[in-house]
Amino acid sequence: MEEMLSNVAGARQVFERWMEWEPDEQAWHSYINMELRYKEIDRARSIYERYVMVHPEVKNWVKFAKFEERQSNTGTVCTISYGNLEWKFREREILWE
């Protein structure tokens, strides 16, 4: 509702209070997508960082890595470590180490 009223700051406050309850994955994606609609890449990245701490499943780390891949220049490698595993994404290529 806040976003529909062009009150982005108010929408952020609502989302932040909601995230304190550690909601399901869809709630986090809604927040991330709102920030992306306003081209707030750094804010979206920060939310992703918190999201994968709350929902540390591998599929979520991969989503985070793919997000980073979309934000980088072609050829840039994004490395995200999860436990003893490490993923490197480069131009749609996943390298396991």
DASULBEL-V633855 format. One record per run of one state. SS is the DSSP state (helix for helix, strand for strand, loop for the rest). FROM is the first residue (numbers start at 1). LEN is the number of residues. If there is no record, write none. Layout:
# DASULBEL-V633855
ss=(SS & SS)
from=(FROM & FROM)
len=(LEN & LEN)
This chain:
# DASULBEL-V633855
ss=(loop & helix & loop & helix & loop & helix & loop & helix & loop & strand & loop & strand & loop & strand & loop)
from=(1 & 8 & 20 & 25 & 38 & 41 & 55 & 58 & 72 & 78 & 83 & 85 & 91 & 93 & 97)
len=(7 & 12 & 5 & 13 & 3 & 14 & 3 & 14 & 6 & 5 & 2 & 6 & 2 & 4 & 1)
